[in-house]
Amino acid sequence: MFEFYTNKFKDFTLSSDKTVNEIILEEFNNGNSIFPLEKVLLNDILILLEKSILNKLSSDIQFQKNYWTWGFVTVYYSNFYLAQILNRLSDKFYIYINDGLNKEVVYKNNYYEFGQNNRDNTHQREFKLLKSNYSTIKTYGDIRLKLIFDILQITEKDKIFKYTIDNEIKESEIRNRINYQLKHYKEINLESKNLTIYKKWYDDIIVKNKVSSHYPDYFQLLIINEKRFLFLSILLNEIKAINPAFKIKIQRLEQNINQKYNTVFHDVNQNTKALIGELLK
């Protein structure tokens, strides 16, 4: 259903171990304005995927230990890396190499090149671009969206977009409030009743798959994380179906993560493991 975004990856390779930034810097220094990212872009996807999963697993353990504040910040970074993946899968994304190479990259006429100059290097630009890049799917009818309805277990279009691509919930603003307002990082003095309700809300979202705007904004980050992972899984499945090399890399990543469940991440919630499994299967 996402062929508009995924078909171009059929002939992309993973023959180089370099990243997008390294290739762009090399080509730019050589005076080139066209960048051969077809051999490295999927490397970036895999690196960002590992980062998003690592932050997801880390936040799960933090929540279980009642480290709620830092857990929400960690979830935020998982969300941010997911947004970066989705933008790289589309035809427009941002790179930051240095202050002189803080650029928009666009895929046009089967080539990658610089787009508009962008001096903004805040996280918020990533979420704004995510909404723009995936605006096409908001025009799809219910029949075409059935796969998304089924996988995300949501039957309302507006909710699907709210918790995946829409930038309606200002994720960066929530992260900043958590980090910089003095009312957070109070776990030492939290009463047991607070911990009980936090755990209930966490189970509602992770175990019972509840979606509600009535949860506090920092719990909205957790809902976004769950649904954005599932949304991404649809695109990754389409790429795996047409690119065997990428499928093998995903399988290796899955094997590595499964091994970590026996050591570093042995306390991770079973529902979180299932979500990661859905993404990588």
C-alpha positions as CSV (number, residue, x, y, z in Angstrom):
1,M,0.0,0.0,0.0
2,F,3.0,2.3,0.4
3,E,4.5,1.6,-3.1
4,F,4.8,5.3,-3.7
5,Y,7.4,5.4,-0.9
6,T,9.0,1.9,-1.1
7,N,9.3,0.9,-4.8
8,K,12.5,2.9,-5.3
9,F,14.3,0.6,-2.8
10,K,14.1,-2.4,-5.0
11,D,17.5,-1.8,-6.5
12,F,19.2,0.0,-3.5
13,T,22.2,-1.9,-2.1
14,L,24.0,-2.4,1.2
15,S,27.4,-2.9,-0.5
16,S,29.0,0.0,1.4
17,D,29.4,0.4,5.1
18,K,29.3,4.2,4.9
19,T,26.5,6.5,6.0
20,V,24.5,9.1,4.1
21,N,26.4,11.9,5.8
22,E,29.8,10.5,4.9
23,I,28.8,10.1,1.2
24,I,27.3,13.6,1.0
25,L,30.4,15.1,2.6
26,E,32.7,13.3,0.2
27,E,30.7,14.2,-2.9
28,F,30.3,17.8,-1.7
29,N,34.0,18.3,-1.2
30,N,34.6,16.9,-4.7
31,G,32.3,19.6,-6.1
32,N,29.4,17.2,-6.9
33,S,25.8,18.1,-6.4
34,I,24.3,14.7,-7.1
35,F,24.7,12.1,-4.3
36,P,24.8,8.3,-4.9
37,L,22.8,7.5,-1.8
38,E,21.3,4.3,-3.3
39,K,24.2,2.3,-1.8
40,V,24.1,3.7,1.7
41,L,20.6,5.0,2.6
42,L,19.4,1.6,3.8
43,N,22.5,1.6,6.1
44,D,21.1,4.7,7.7
45,I,17.7,3.0,8.1
46,L,19.3,0.0,9.9
47,I,21.3,2.2,12.2
48,L,18.3,4.4,13.1
49,L,16.2,1.3,13.5
50,E,18.6,-0.1,16.0
51,K,18.7,3.2,17.9
52,S,14.9,3.5,18.0
53,I,14.6,-0.1,19.3
54,L,17.4,0.3,21.9
55,N,15.6,3.4,23.3
56,K,12.3,1.5,23.3
57,L,13.8,-1.4,25.3
58,S,15.6,0.9,27.6
59,S,12.5,2.9,28.4
60,D,10.6,-0.2,29.1
61,I,13.1,-1.3,31.8
62,Q,13.2,2.3,33.2
63,F,9.4,2.3,33.6
64,Q,9.4,-1.1,35.4
65,K,11.9,0.4,37.9
66,N,9.7,3.5,38.3
67,Y,12.2,5.8,36.6
68,W,9.3,7.5,34.9
69,T,10.7,10.8,33.9
70,W,13.8,9.6,32.2
71,G,11.8,6.8,30.7
72,F,9.6,9.3,28.9
73,V,12.6,11.2,27.6
74,T,14.0,7.9,26.3
75,V,10.7,7.1,24.6
76,Y,10.8,10.5,23.0
77,Y,14.2,9.7,21.4
78,S,12.8,6.4,20.1
79,N,10.0,8.4,18.5
80,F,12.5,10.9,17.0
81,Y,14.6,8.2,15.4
82,L,11.4,6.6,14.0
83,A,10.5,9.9,12.5
84,Q,14.0,10.1,10.9
85,I,13.6,6.7,9.4
86,L,10.2,7.5,7.9
87,N,11.5,10.7,6.4
88,R,14.5,8.9,4.9
89,L,12.1,6.3,3.4
90,S,10.2,9.2,1.8
91,D,11.6,11.6,-0.9
92,K,12.8,14.3,1.5
93,F,14.8,14.4,4.7
94,Y,17.3,16.4,6.6
95,I,21.0,16.0,7.2
96,Y,23.2,17.8,9.6
97,I,27.0,17.4,9.1
98,N,28.1,20.8,10.3
99,D,26.7,24.4,10.4
100,G,27.6,24.8,6.7
101,L,26.0,21.5,5.7
102,N,22.7,21.6,7.5
103,K,20.6,20.7,4.5
104,E,17.4,19.3,3.1
105,V,18.0,16.3,0.8
106,V,15.4,15.5,-1.9
107,Y,14.9,12.5,-4.2
108,K,14.0,13.8,-7.6
109,N,14.2,12.2,-11.1
110,N,15.9,9.1,-9.5
111,Y,18.7,11.3,-8.0
112,Y,19.4,12.6,-4.5
113,E,20.4,16.3,-4.3
114,F,20.1,19.2,-2.0
115,G,16.7,20.9,-1.6
116,Q,16.0,24.1,0.1
117,N,18.5,25.6,2.6
118,N,17.4,25.0,6.2
119,R,19.1,26.7,9.1
120,D,16.8,25.2,11.6
121,N,18.5,22.2,13.4
122,T,15.8,21.6,16.0
123,H,14.0,18.3,16.4
124,Q,10.7,20.0,15.6
125,R,11.6,20.3,11.9
126,E,11.8,16.5,11.7
127,F,8.2,16.1,12.9
128,K,6.9,18.9,10.6
129,L,8.5,17.2,7.7
130,L,7.1,13.8,8.7
131,K,3.6,15.3,8.4
132,S,4.4,16.8,5.0
133,N,6.0,13.7,3.6
134,Y,3.1,11.4,4.4
135,S,0.2,13.7,3.7
136,T,-0.6,11.6,0.6
137,I,-1.9,8.7,2.7
138,K,-4.4,11.0,4.4
139,T,-6.3,11.0,1.1
140,Y,-6.7,7.2,1.1
141,G,-10.1,5.8,1.6
142,D,-11.0,3.3,4.3
143,I,-10.6,0.3,2.0
144,R,-7.1,1.2,1.1
145,L,-6.3,1.9,4.8
146,K,-7.6,-1.5,6.0
147,L,-4.2,-2.9,6.6
148,I,-3.3,0.0,8.8
149,F,-6.6,-0.3,10.7
150,D,-5.8,-4.0,11.3
151,I,-2.2,-3.6,12.4
152,L,-2.6,-0.6,14.5
153,Q,-6.0,-1.8,15.9
154,I,-7.5,1.6,15.4
155,T,-10.6,2.2,13.2
156,E,-10.6,6.0,13.2
157,K,-8.4,7.6,10.5
158,D,-7.8,10.8,12.6
159,K,-6.5,8.7,15.5
160,I,-4.1,6.8,13.2
161,F,-2.6,9.9,11.8
162,K,-2.5,11.7,15.2
163,Y,-0.4,9.0,16.7
164,T,1.9,8.3,13.7
165,I,2.6,11.2,11.3
166,D,0.4,14.3,12.1
167,N,2.6,16.4,14.5
168,E,-0.7,17.2,16.3
169,I,1.0,16.2,19.6
170,K,4.0,18.4,20.0
171,E,6.6,15.8,21.0
172,S,9.6,18.1,21.2
173,E,7.6,20.5,23.4
174,I,6.6,17.7,25.8
175,R,10.3,16.5,26.0
176,N,11.4,20.0,26.8
177,R,8.8,20.4,29.5
178,I,9.9,17.1,31.1
179,N,13.6,18.1,30.9
180,Y,13.5,21.7,31.9
181,Q,10.5,22.3,34.2
182,L,11.2,21.7,37.8
183,K,8.0,19.7,38.5
184,H,9.5,16.6,36.9
185,Y,12.2,14.2,38.1
186,K,10.3,13.8,41.4
187,E,10.5,10.0,41.6
188,I,12.2,10.1,45.0
189,N,9.2,11.8,46.6
190,L,6.4,10.2,44.5
191,E,3.8,8.6,46.7
192,S,2.7,5.0,46.0
193,K,-0.6,6.1,44.7
194,N,1.2,8.0,41.9
195,L,3.2,4.9,41.0
196,T,0.1,2.8,41.0
197,I,-1.7,5.0,38.5
198,Y,1.4,5.4,36.4
199,K,1.7,1.6,36.2
200,K,-2.0,1.3,35.3
201,W,-1.7,3.8,32.5
202,Y,1.4,2.0,31.2
203,D,-0.4,-1.3,31.2
204,D,-3.4,0.3,29.5
205,I,-1.2,1.4,26.6
206,I,1.3,-1.5,26.3
207,V,-0.8,-4.5,27.3
208,K,-4.4,-3.4,26.6
209,N,-3.6,-1.3,23.5
210,K,-5.7,1.6,24.8
211,V,-5.6,4.9,22.9
212,S,-6.9,8.0,24.7
213,S,-6.3,11.7,24.7
214,H,-7.2,11.7,28.5
215,Y,-3.8,10.4,29.5
216,P,-1.2,13.0,30.4
217,D,0.9,14.4,27.5
218,Y,4.0,12.4,28.5
219,F,1.9,9.2,28.2
220,Q,0.9,10.4,24.7
221,L,4.6,9.9,23.8
222,L,4.2,6.3,24.7
223,I,1.1,5.8,22.5
224,I,2.9,7.5,19.6
225,N,5.8,5.1,20.1
226,E,3.6,2.0,19.9
227,K,1.7,3.1,16.8
228,R,4.7,4.6,14.9
229,F,6.6,1.3,15.3
230,L,3.6,-0.5,13.8
231,F,3.2,2.1,11.0
232,L,6.9,1.7,10.1
233,S,6.6,-2.1,10.1
234,I,4.2,-1.9,7.1
235,L,6.8,0.0,5.0
236,L,9.7,-2.2,6.1
237,N,7.7,-5.3,5.1
238,E,7.2,-3.9,1.6
239,I,11.0,-3.2,1.3
240,K,11.9,-6.6,2.6
241,A,9.6,-8.2,0.0
242,I,11.5,-6.5,-2.9
243,N,15.0,-6.3,-1.5
244,P,16.5,-9.6,-0.3
245,A,19.7,-8.0,1.0
246,F,17.8,-5.7,3.2
247,K,15.7,-8.6,4.4
248,I,18.8,-10.5,5.5
249,K,20.1,-7.5,7.4
250,I,16.8,-7.2,9.2
251,Q,16.9,-10.9,10.1
252,R,20.4,-10.4,11.5
253,L,19.3,-7.5,13.6
254,E,16.4,-9.6,14.9
255,Q,18.8,-12.4,15.9
256,N,21.0,-10.0,17.7
257,I,18.1,-8.4,19.7
258,N,16.7,-11.8,20.6
259,Q,20.1,-12.8,22.0
260,K,20.1,-9.6,24.1
261,Y,16.8,-10.7,25.7
262,N,18.7,-13.4,27.5
263,T,21.2,-10.9,29.0
264,V,20.9,-7.1,28.9
265,F,17.1,-6.9,28.3
266,H,15.9,-10.0,30.1
267,D,13.3,-7.9,32.1
268,V,11.6,-6.4,29.1
269,N,7.8,-6.6,29.0
270,Q,6.6,-9.4,26.8
271,N,4.3,-7.0,24.9
272,T,7.2,-4.9,24.1
273,K,9.1,-7.9,22.8
274,A,6.1,-8.8,20.7
275,L,6.0,-5.3,19.2
276,I,9.6,-5.4,18.2
277,G,9.0,-8.9,16.8
278,E,6.2,-7.5,14.7
279,L,8.5,-4.9,13.3
280,L,11.3,-7.3,12.4
281,K,9.5,-10.5,11.5
